[in-house]
């Protein structure tokens, strides 16, 4: 039985962003064994944005998702950090959102993320 967010789910059509996201993860040296989890976080974020496209996600959307994730039972700080990394790569590298390209995890705010403005 599979997870709703598994990358290998053949019943769901592939997202247009999947191939560029996989390539961006590889270029940034993310281990192949963890790539499926980056896809899980990206898909959970997409679910968090009902009726809106990922490429239109705002900084506030990402921060809201990560704050909600951080306060979820059973979610460890390292998972929030991994989700932060996934969203930074997806939104900054794949969708070219400048605010995500200049992001930096907030080490003092319990795994939530802040984004620096240039």
HUJO-V959630 format. One line per field, one symbol per residue. phi: phi as a letter, one per 40 degrees, with the letter a starting at -180 (. if undefined). Layout:
phi->???
This chain:
phi->.ccdbccccccccccccccccdccccccgccdcbdcccccccccccccbdgbcdcbccdccccccccccccccgccdccccccccccccccccccgcdcccbcacccbbfgcbbbccc
